[in-house]
Amino acid sequence: QVQLVESGGGLVQPGGSLRLSCAASGSIASMYAMRWNRQATGKQREWLAIITSDGSTNYVDSVKGRFTISRDNSKNTVYLQMNSLKPEDTAVYYCDAQAQRYGPHYWGQGTQVTVSS
């Protein structure tokens, strides 16, 4: 069973930056994909970013140019660098791991990000 632990959330002012971390219990190099997602209070979970085993990345339009997903295979950790944060970015941020295309997703418990003055 893959275990994922998110960290790095907190309170930040609009325009500020945060870097979230997702530490995995095993190798992420063998994973088909790692993703970042978020869920605001009262809203559906929203996919944000993906990085695949070949290093390809993609993002939802609302965070393109502001957020960057990356990984450090030696640390079995995936990161989400978030810049130019907006109040509407306030949410619980989750990572998920997918070992095979069309296979199951494994989720972390999330880390709260609050963007407010």
SULZIFEN-V975486 format. One line per field, one symbol per residue. phi: phi as a letter, one per 40 degrees, with the letter a starting at -180 (. if undefined). A space follows every 50 residues. Layout:
phi=???
This chain:
phi=.cbbbcahcicacdgcbabcbbcbcbccccccabbbaaacdgbccbcbab bbccgcbaacdcbdgbbbcaabccbfbbbbcbbfcbdcccacbbbabbcb dgccbbbccgbcbbbac
